Amino acid sequence: MTILSPRFCISVTLAALICIMTISVVSSVADSLPEPEGKALWTYISETSPYTQWGQFDEHNGMQPGNAPHGTMHALFVNNIGLASKGQAQYGTIMVKANYGADNLLKAFTVMYKSKGYGQDTGDWFWAKYSPEGEVQAEGQPKGCVGCHKSMKDNDWTMTHLW
C-alpha cells in the first residue's frame, strides 16, 4: 500500500483549486459578455467593463493617424480576450476605436465584437458605431463596415492588428 505524503496531497489539492478557480473566472467572463446588440454592447463597454481600462496592441498603442470613416486620429482599446488571442480573434474579442477629428474632438466610437454564430459570412463580427454620448448610429453588419473590412478577410476582418 502506497502512503501519500502530506506535501503531495496539499500540492494536488492546491492545483485542483487553481484549475477550478481559473475555469470559474473564464466562465464568468464569457457569461457576462453582452448580446450582439447596440445598446447592450454600449452598456458593456461604458459601464460593465469600461473600455478605458482595457489594453492596446503593442503595435497600435496610443493615438494613431486615421483614415475615413474613422477620423484623422484614433485610439484603439482591446479587451483581454482580444489581447490574448493568437492566430485570429477569439470569440468575445471586443475592439473599441475612439475616433477624433482634425480639431482633436471625439467624433464617434466604432466597435467590433466577435460573437459566436452572429454572422459566419463575416467572421462572426458584429459592428457598431456610436456618437460620443453613446447613441447607436449603426449596428449589426453595416454595408460600409463589411465592405471595407472584407479586404482583410484573411486577417479575421481586422485592419489594426495582424493575428
Rosetta constraint file for C-alpha pairs under 8 A:
AtomPair CA 4 CA 8 HARMONIC 6.58 0.50
AtomPair CA 4 CA 9 HARMONIC 6.83 0.50
AtomPair CA 5 CA 9 HARMONIC 6.44 0.50
AtomPair CA 6 CA 10 HARMONIC 6.14 0.50
AtomPair CA 7 CA 11 HARMONIC 6.15 0.50
AtomPair CA 8 CA 12 HARMONIC 6.21 0.50
AtomPair CA 9 CA 13 HARMONIC 6.12 0.50
AtomPair CA 10 CA 14 HARMONIC 6.07 0.50
AtomPair CA 11 CA 15 HARMONIC 6.13 0.50
AtomPair CA 12 CA 16 HARMONIC 6.18 0.50
AtomPair CA 13 CA 17 HARMONIC 6.23 0.50
AtomPair CA 14 CA 18 HARMONIC 6.17 0.50
AtomPair CA 15 CA 19 HARMONIC 6.29 0.50
AtomPair CA 16 CA 20 HARMONIC 6.23 0.50
AtomPair CA 17 CA 21 HARMONIC 6.08 0.50
AtomPair CA 18 CA 22 HARMONIC 6.05 0.50
AtomPair CA 19 CA 23 HARMONIC 6.16 0.50
AtomPair CA 20 CA 24 HARMONIC 6.07 0.50
AtomPair CA 21 CA 25 HARMONIC 6.14 0.50
AtomPair CA 22 CA 26 HARMONIC 6.18 0.50
AtomPair CA 23 CA 27 HARMONIC 5.92 0.50
AtomPair CA 24 CA 28 HARMONIC 6.03 0.50
AtomPair CA 25 CA 29 HARMONIC 6.17 0.50
AtomPair CA 26 CA 30 HARMONIC 6.25 0.50
AtomPair CA 27 CA 31 HARMONIC 5.98 0.50
AtomPair CA 28 CA 32 HARMONIC 6.06 0.50
AtomPair CA 29 CA 33 HARMONIC 6.58 0.50
AtomPair CA 30 CA 92 HARMONIC 7.10 0.50
AtomPair CA 33 CA 44 HARMONIC 7.55 0.50
AtomPair CA 33 CA 92 HARMONIC 6.98 0.50
AtomPair CA 34 CA 40 HARMONIC 5.84 0.50
AtomPair CA 34 CA 41 HARMONIC 5.76 0.50
AtomPair CA 34 CA 44 HARMONIC 6.49 0.50
AtomPair CA 35 CA 40 HARMONIC 6.41 0.50
AtomPair CA 35 CA 41 HARMONIC 6.99 0.50
AtomPair CA 35 CA 115 HARMONIC 7.99 0.50
AtomPair CA 36 CA 40 HARMONIC 7.39 0.50
AtomPair CA 36 CA 41 HARMONIC 6.69 0.50
AtomPair CA 36 CA 113 HARMONIC 7.41 0.50
AtomPair CA 36 CA 115 HARMONIC 6.65 0.50
AtomPair CA 36 CA 118 HARMONIC 7.43 0.50
AtomPair CA 36 CA 126 HARMONIC 6.25 0.50
AtomPair CA 36 CA 140 HARMONIC 7.63 0.50
AtomPair CA 37 CA 41 HARMONIC 5.98 0.50
AtomPair CA 37 CA 139 HARMONIC 7.17 0.50
AtomPair CA 37 CA 140 HARMONIC 7.29 0.50
AtomPair CA 38 CA 42 HARMONIC 6.18 0.50
AtomPair CA 38 CA 128 HARMONIC 6.27 0.50
AtomPair CA 38 CA 136 HARMONIC 6.06 0.50
AtomPair CA 38 CA 138 HARMONIC 7.88 0.50
AtomPair CA 38 CA 139 HARMONIC 5.79 0.50
AtomPair CA 38 CA 140 HARMONIC 7.82 0.50
AtomPair CA 39 CA 43 HARMONIC 6.23 0.50
AtomPair CA 39 CA 136 HARMONIC 6.86 0.50
AtomPair CA 40 CA 44 HARMONIC 6.26 0.50
AtomPair CA 41 CA 45 HARMONIC 6.21 0.50
AtomPair CA 42 CA 46 HARMONIC 5.86 0.50
AtomPair CA 42 CA 134 HARMONIC 6.59 0.50
AtomPair CA 43 CA 47 HARMONIC 5.42 0.50
AtomPair CA 43 CA 48 HARMONIC 6.46 0.50
AtomPair CA 44 CA 48 HARMONIC 4.57 0.50
AtomPair CA 44 CA 49 HARMONIC 5.61 0.50
AtomPair CA 44 CA 50 HARMONIC 7.08 0.50
AtomPair CA 45 CA 49 HARMONIC 5.32 0.50
AtomPair CA 45 CA 50 HARMONIC 4.80 0.50
AtomPair CA 45 CA 51 HARMONIC 5.20 0.50
AtomPair CA 46 CA 50 HARMONIC 4.63 0.50
AtomPair CA 46 CA 51 HARMONIC 6.46 0.50
AtomPair CA 49 CA 53 HARMONIC 7.64 0.50
AtomPair CA 50 CA 54 HARMONIC 7.33 0.50
AtomPair CA 51 CA 77 HARMONIC 6.23 0.50
AtomPair CA 51 CA 78 HARMONIC 7.35 0.50
AtomPair CA 51 CA 79 HARMONIC 7.23 0.50
AtomPair CA 51 CA 96 HARMONIC 6.93 0.50
AtomPair CA 52 CA 77 HARMONIC 7.06 0.50
AtomPair CA 54 CA 77 HARMONIC 5.86 0.50
AtomPair CA 54 CA 78 HARMONIC 5.75 0.50
AtomPair CA 54 CA 79 HARMONIC 5.28 0.50
AtomPair CA 54 CA 80 HARMONIC 7.01 0.50
AtomPair CA 55 CA 77 HARMONIC 5.72 0.50
AtomPair CA 55 CA 78 HARMONIC 5.53 0.50
AtomPair CA 55 CA 79 HARMONIC 6.52 0.50
AtomPair CA 55 CA 80 HARMONIC 7.27 0.50
AtomPair CA 55 CA 83 HARMONIC 7.40 0.50
AtomPair CA 56 CA 60 HARMONIC 6.59 0.50
AtomPair CA 56 CA 61 HARMONIC 5.50 0.50
AtomPair CA 56 CA 62 HARMONIC 7.70 0.50
AtomPair CA 56 CA 76 HARMONIC 6.33 0.50
AtomPair CA 56 CA 77 HARMONIC 5.10 0.50
AtomPair CA 56 CA 78 HARMONIC 5.58 0.50
AtomPair CA 56 CA 83 HARMONIC 7.51 0.50
AtomPair CA 57 CA 61 HARMONIC 5.89 0.50
AtomPair CA 57 CA 77 HARMONIC 7.92 0.50
AtomPair CA 57 CA 78 HARMONIC 7.35 0.50
AtomPair CA 57 CA 83 HARMONIC 6.83 0.50
AtomPair CA 57 CA 161 HARMONIC 7.21 0.50
AtomPair CA 59 CA 161 HARMONIC 7.48 0.50
AtomPair CA 60 CA 64 HARMONIC 7.16 0.50
AtomPair CA 60 CA 76 HARMONIC 7.18 0.50
AtomPair CA 60 CA 160 HARMONIC 6.88 0.50
AtomPair CA 60 CA 161 HARMONIC 7.46 0.50
AtomPair CA 61 CA 75 HARMONIC 7.48 0.50
AtomPair CA 61 CA 76 HARMONIC 7.40 0.50
AtomPair CA 62 CA 75 HARMONIC 5.77 0.50
AtomPair CA 62 CA 76 HARMONIC 7.52 0.50
AtomPair CA 63 CA 73 HARMONIC 6.39 0.50
AtomPair CA 63 CA 74 HARMONIC 5.46 0.50
AtomPair CA 63 CA 75 HARMONIC 4.71 0.50
AtomPair CA 63 CA 76 HARMONIC 7.86 0.50
AtomPair CA 64 CA 73 HARMONIC 5.46 0.50
AtomPair CA 64 CA 74 HARMONIC 5.36 0.50
AtomPair CA 64 CA 75 HARMONIC 6.18 0.50
AtomPair CA 65 CA 72 HARMONIC 5.77 0.50
AtomPair CA 65 CA 73 HARMONIC 4.49 0.50
AtomPair CA 65 CA 74 HARMONIC 6.45 0.50
AtomPair CA 66 CA 70 HARMONIC 6.17 0.50
AtomPair CA 66 CA 71 HARMONIC 5.55 0.50
AtomPair CA 66 CA 72 HARMONIC 4.52 0.50
AtomPair CA 66 CA 73 HARMONIC 4.65 0.50
AtomPair CA 66 CA 74 HARMONIC 5.94 0.50
AtomPair CA 67 CA 71 HARMONIC 5.67 0.50
AtomPair CA 67 CA 72 HARMONIC 5.76 0.50
AtomPair CA 67 CA 73 HARMONIC 7.75 0.50
AtomPair CA 68 CA 72 HARMONIC 7.36 0.50
AtomPair CA 70 CA 74 HARMONIC 7.19 0.50
AtomPair CA 70 CA 99 HARMONIC 5.43 0.50
AtomPair CA 70 CA 100 HARMONIC 7.61 0.50
AtomPair CA 70 CA 108 HARMONIC 7.88 0.50
AtomPair CA 70 CA 110 HARMONIC 7.64 0.50
AtomPair CA 71 CA 99 HARMONIC 5.28 0.50
AtomPair CA 71 CA 100 HARMONIC 5.25 0.50
AtomPair CA 71 CA 101 HARMONIC 5.12 0.50
AtomPair CA 71 CA 102 HARMONIC 7.55 0.50
AtomPair CA 71 CA 107 HARMONIC 7.49 0.50
AtomPair CA 72 CA 99 HARMONIC 7.58 0.50
AtomPair CA 72 CA 100 HARMONIC 6.16 0.50
AtomPair CA 72 CA 101 HARMONIC 5.33 0.50
AtomPair CA 72 CA 102 HARMONIC 5.71 0.50
AtomPair CA 73 CA 99 HARMONIC 6.15 0.50
AtomPair CA 73 CA 100 HARMONIC 5.11 0.50
AtomPair CA 73 CA 101 HARMONIC 6.54 0.50
AtomPair CA 73 CA 102 HARMONIC 7.49 0.50
AtomPair CA 73 CA 104 HARMONIC 7.72 0.50
AtomPair CA 74 CA 97 HARMONIC 6.36 0.50
AtomPair CA 74 CA 98 HARMONIC 5.38 0.50
AtomPair CA 74 CA 99 HARMONIC 4.50 0.50
AtomPair CA 74 CA 100 HARMONIC 5.67 0.50
AtomPair CA 75 CA 97 HARMONIC 5.63 0.50
AtomPair CA 75 CA 98 HARMONIC 5.27 0.50
AtomPair CA 75 CA 99 HARMONIC 6.89 0.50
AtomPair CA 76 CA 95 HARMONIC 6.78 0.50
AtomPair CA 76 CA 96 HARMONIC 5.68 0.50
AtomPair CA 76 CA 97 HARMONIC 4.42 0.50
AtomPair CA 76 CA 98 HARMONIC 6.44 0.50
AtomPair CA 77 CA 95 HARMONIC 5.70 0.50
AtomPair CA 77 CA 96 HARMONIC 5.11 0.50
AtomPair CA 77 CA 97 HARMONIC 6.36 0.50
AtomPair CA 78 CA 82 HARMONIC 5.95 0.50
AtomPair CA 78 CA 83 HARMONIC 6.32 0.50
AtomPair CA 78 CA 93 HARMONIC 7.43 0.50
AtomPair CA 78 CA 94 HARMONIC 5.90 0.50
AtomPair CA 78 CA 95 HARMONIC 4.57 0.50
AtomPair CA 78 CA 96 HARMONIC 6.42 0.50
AtomPair CA 79 CA 83 HARMONIC 6.33 0.50
AtomPair CA 79 CA 93 HARMONIC 6.37 0.50
AtomPair CA 79 CA 94 HARMONIC 5.69 0.50
AtomPair CA 79 CA 95 HARMONIC 6.74 0.50
AtomPair CA 80 CA 84 HARMONIC 6.03 0.50
AtomPair CA 80 CA 93 HARMONIC 7.68 0.50
AtomPair CA 81 CA 85 HARMONIC 6.25 0.50
AtomPair CA 81 CA 90 HARMONIC 6.71 0.50
AtomPair CA 81 CA 91 HARMONIC 7.83 0.50
AtomPair CA 81 CA 92 HARMONIC 6.28 0.50
AtomPair CA 81 CA 93 HARMONIC 5.22 0.50
AtomPair CA 81 CA 94 HARMONIC 7.75 0.50
AtomPair CA 82 CA 89 HARMONIC 5.83 0.50
AtomPair CA 82 CA 90 HARMONIC 6.46 0.50
AtomPair CA 82 CA 92 HARMONIC 7.43 0.50
AtomPair CA 82 CA 93 HARMONIC 4.38 0.50
AtomPair CA 82 CA 94 HARMONIC 6.49 0.50
AtomPair CA 82 CA 95 HARMONIC 7.56 0.50
AtomPair CA 85 CA 89 HARMONIC 5.30 0.50
AtomPair CA 85 CA 90 HARMONIC 5.64 0.50
AtomPair CA 85 CA 163 HARMONIC 7.79 0.50
AtomPair CA 86 CA 90 HARMONIC 7.91 0.50
AtomPair CA 86 CA 163 HARMONIC 6.04 0.50
AtomPair CA 87 CA 163 HARMONIC 4.85 0.50
AtomPair CA 88 CA 155 HARMONIC 7.20 0.50
AtomPair CA 88 CA 156 HARMONIC 5.98 0.50
AtomPair CA 88 CA 163 HARMONIC 5.06 0.50
AtomPair CA 89 CA 93 HARMONIC 6.14 0.50
AtomPair CA 89 CA 114 HARMONIC 7.45 0.50
AtomPair CA 89 CA 156 HARMONIC 6.89 0.50
AtomPair CA 89 CA 163 HARMONIC 7.19 0.50
AtomPair CA 90 CA 114 HARMONIC 7.20 0.50
AtomPair CA 91 CA 114 HARMONIC 5.17 0.50
AtomPair CA 91 CA 115 HARMONIC 5.55 0.50
AtomPair CA 91 CA 116 HARMONIC 5.92 0.50
AtomPair CA 92 CA 113 HARMONIC 6.72 0.50
AtomPair CA 92 CA 114 HARMONIC 5.44 0.50
AtomPair CA 92 CA 115 HARMONIC 5.91 0.50
AtomPair CA 92 CA 116 HARMONIC 7.94 0.50
AtomPair CA 93 CA 112 HARMONIC 7.98 0.50
AtomPair CA 93 CA 113 HARMONIC 5.79 0.50
AtomPair CA 93 CA 114 HARMONIC 5.38 0.50
AtomPair CA 93 CA 115 HARMONIC 7.91 0.50
AtomPair CA 94 CA 111 HARMONIC 7.08 0.50
AtomPair CA 94 CA 112 HARMONIC 5.72 0.50
AtomPair CA 94 CA 113 HARMONIC 4.47 0.50
AtomPair CA 94 CA 114 HARMONIC 6.59 0.50
AtomPair CA 95 CA 111 HARMONIC 5.61 0.50
AtomPair CA 95 CA 112 HARMONIC 5.27 0.50
AtomPair CA 95 CA 113 HARMONIC 6.57 0.50
AtomPair CA 96 CA 109 HARMONIC 6.74 0.50
AtomPair CA 96 CA 110 HARMONIC 6.02 0.50
AtomPair CA 96 CA 111 HARMONIC 4.59 0.50
AtomPair CA 96 CA 112 HARMONIC 6.76 0.50
AtomPair CA 97 CA 109 HARMONIC 5.58 0.50
AtomPair CA 97 CA 110 HARMONIC 5.20 0.50
AtomPair CA 97 CA 111 HARMONIC 6.15 0.50
AtomPair CA 98 CA 106 HARMONIC 6.99 0.50
AtomPair CA 98 CA 107 HARMONIC 7.88 0.50
AtomPair CA 98 CA 108 HARMONIC 6.28 0.50
AtomPair CA 98 CA 109 HARMONIC 4.73 0.50
AtomPair CA 98 CA 110 HARMONIC 6.74 0.50
AtomPair CA 99 CA 106 HARMONIC 5.89 0.50
AtomPair CA 99 CA 107 HARMONIC 5.67 0.50
AtomPair CA 99 CA 108 HARMONIC 5.29 0.50
AtomPair CA 99 CA 109 HARMONIC 5.86 0.50
AtomPair CA 99 CA 110 HARMONIC 7.46 0.50
AtomPair CA 100 CA 104 HARMONIC 5.49 0.50
AtomPair CA 100 CA 105 HARMONIC 5.35 0.50
AtomPair CA 100 CA 106 HARMONIC 4.43 0.50
AtomPair CA 100 CA 107 HARMONIC 5.25 0.50
AtomPair CA 100 CA 108 HARMONIC 7.22 0.50
AtomPair CA 101 CA 105 HARMONIC 5.66 0.50
AtomPair CA 101 CA 106 HARMONIC 6.60 0.50
AtomPair CA 101 CA 107 HARMONIC 6.19 0.50
AtomPair CA 106 CA 132 HARMONIC 6.37 0.50
AtomPair CA 107 CA 131 HARMONIC 6.82 0.50
AtomPair CA 107 CA 132 HARMONIC 6.08 0.50
AtomPair CA 108 CA 129 HARMONIC 6.93 0.50
AtomPair CA 108 CA 130 HARMONIC 5.64 0.50
AtomPair CA 108 CA 131 HARMONIC 4.75 0.50
AtomPair CA 108 CA 132 HARMONIC 5.10 0.50
AtomPair CA 109 CA 129 HARMONIC 5.63 0.50
AtomPair CA 109 CA 130 HARMONIC 5.04 0.50
AtomPair CA 109 CA 131 HARMONIC 6.40 0.50
AtomPair CA 109 CA 132 HARMONIC 6.59 0.50
AtomPair CA 110 CA 127 HARMONIC 7.37 0.50
AtomPair CA 110 CA 128 HARMONIC 5.74 0.50
AtomPair CA 110 CA 129 HARMONIC 4.45 0.50
AtomPair CA 110 CA 130 HARMONIC 6.41 0.50
AtomPair CA 111 CA 127 HARMONIC 5.61 0.50
AtomPair CA 111 CA 128 HARMONIC 5.12 0.50
AtomPair CA 111 CA 129 HARMONIC 6.33 0.50
AtomPair CA 112 CA 125 HARMONIC 6.33 0.50
AtomPair CA 112 CA 126 HARMONIC 5.74 0.50
AtomPair CA 112 CA 127 HARMONIC 4.72 0.50
AtomPair CA 112 CA 128 HARMONIC 6.68 0.50
AtomPair CA 113 CA 125 HARMONIC 5.53 0.50
AtomPair CA 113 CA 126 HARMONIC 5.05 0.50
AtomPair CA 113 CA 127 HARMONIC 6.42 0.50
AtomPair CA 114 CA 118 HARMONIC 7.91 0.50
AtomPair CA 114 CA 123 HARMONIC 7.66 0.50
AtomPair CA 114 CA 124 HARMONIC 5.53 0.50
AtomPair CA 114 CA 125 HARMONIC 4.43 0.50
AtomPair CA 114 CA 126 HARMONIC 6.15 0.50
AtomPair CA 115 CA 124 HARMONIC 5.58 0.50
AtomPair CA 115 CA 125 HARMONIC 6.17 0.50
AtomPair CA 115 CA 126 HARMONIC 6.84 0.50
AtomPair CA 116 CA 124 HARMONIC 5.81 0.50
AtomPair CA 117 CA 124 HARMONIC 5.89 0.50
AtomPair CA 118 CA 124 HARMONIC 4.82 0.50
AtomPair CA 118 CA 125 HARMONIC 6.71 0.50
AtomPair CA 118 CA 126 HARMONIC 6.93 0.50
AtomPair CA 119 CA 123 HARMONIC 6.34 0.50
AtomPair CA 119 CA 124 HARMONIC 4.28 0.50
AtomPair CA 119 CA 125 HARMONIC 6.47 0.50
AtomPair CA 119 CA 126 HARMONIC 7.68 0.50
AtomPair CA 120 CA 124 HARMONIC 4.90 0.50
AtomPair CA 122 CA 146 HARMONIC 7.31 0.50
AtomPair CA 122 CA 150 HARMONIC 7.77 0.50
AtomPair CA 122 CA 153 HARMONIC 7.90 0.50
AtomPair CA 122 CA 157 HARMONIC 7.52 0.50
AtomPair CA 123 CA 153 HARMONIC 7.83 0.50
AtomPair CA 123 CA 156 HARMONIC 6.46 0.50
AtomPair CA 123 CA 157 HARMONIC 6.98 0.50
AtomPair CA 125 CA 141 HARMONIC 7.81 0.50
AtomPair CA 126 CA 139 HARMONIC 7.29 0.50
AtomPair CA 126 CA 140 HARMONIC 5.19 0.50
AtomPair CA 126 CA 141 HARMONIC 6.14 0.50
AtomPair CA 127 CA 138 HARMONIC 7.82 0.50
AtomPair CA 127 CA 139 HARMONIC 5.53 0.50
AtomPair CA 127 CA 140 HARMONIC 5.27 0.50
AtomPair CA 127 CA 141 HARMONIC 5.83 0.50
AtomPair CA 127 CA 142 HARMONIC 7.14 0.50
AtomPair CA 127 CA 145 HARMONIC 7.17 0.50
AtomPair CA 128 CA 136 HARMONIC 7.26 0.50
AtomPair CA 128 CA 137 HARMONIC 7.49 0.50
AtomPair CA 128 CA 138 HARMONIC 5.40 0.50
AtomPair CA 128 CA 139 HARMONIC 4.15 0.50
AtomPair CA 128 CA 140 HARMONIC 6.40 0.50
AtomPair CA 129 CA 136 HARMONIC 6.12 0.50
AtomPair CA 129 CA 137 HARMONIC 5.35 0.50
AtomPair CA 129 CA 138 HARMONIC 5.02 0.50
AtomPair CA 129 CA 139 HARMONIC 6.39 0.50
AtomPair CA 130 CA 134 HARMONIC 5.14 0.50
AtomPair CA 130 CA 135 HARMONIC 5.22 0.50
AtomPair CA 130 CA 136 HARMONIC 4.67 0.50
AtomPair CA 130 CA 137 HARMONIC 5.27 0.50
AtomPair CA 130 CA 138 HARMONIC 7.14 0.50
AtomPair CA 131 CA 135 HARMONIC 5.13 0.50
AtomPair CA 131 CA 136 HARMONIC 6.73 0.50
AtomPair CA 131 CA 137 HARMONIC 6.71 0.50
AtomPair CA 138 CA 142 HARMONIC 6.76 0.50
AtomPair CA 141 CA 145 HARMONIC 6.87 0.50
AtomPair CA 141 CA 146 HARMONIC 6.21 0.50
AtomPair CA 142 CA 146 HARMONIC 6.20 0.50
AtomPair CA 143 CA 147 HARMONIC 5.65 0.50
AtomPair CA 144 CA 148 HARMONIC 6.17 0.50
AtomPair CA 145 CA 149 HARMONIC 5.99 0.50
AtomPair CA 146 CA 150 HARMONIC 5.68 0.50
AtomPair CA 147 CA 151 HARMONIC 7.59 0.50
AtomPair CA 149 CA 153 HARMONIC 6.81 0.50
AtomPair CA 149 CA 157 HARMONIC 5.22 0.50
AtomPair CA 149 CA 158 HARMONIC 6.49 0.50
AtomPair CA 149 CA 159 HARMONIC 7.27 0.50
AtomPair CA 150 CA 157 HARMONIC 6.06 0.50
AtomPair CA 151 CA 157 HARMONIC 7.40 0.50
AtomPair CA 152 CA 156 HARMONIC 6.68 0.50
AtomPair CA 152 CA 157 HARMONIC 4.69 0.50
AtomPair CA 152 CA 158 HARMONIC 6.00 0.50
AtomPair CA 152 CA 159 HARMONIC 6.46 0.50
AtomPair CA 153 CA 157 HARMONIC 4.37 0.50
AtomPair CA 153 CA 158 HARMONIC 7.52 0.50
AtomPair CA 155 CA 159 HARMONIC 7.58 0.50
AtomPair CA 155 CA 162 HARMONIC 6.44 0.50
AtomPair CA 155 CA 163 HARMONIC 6.41 0.50
AtomPair CA 156 CA 163 HARMONIC 7.69 0.50
AtomPair CA 158 CA 162 HARMONIC 7.72 0.50
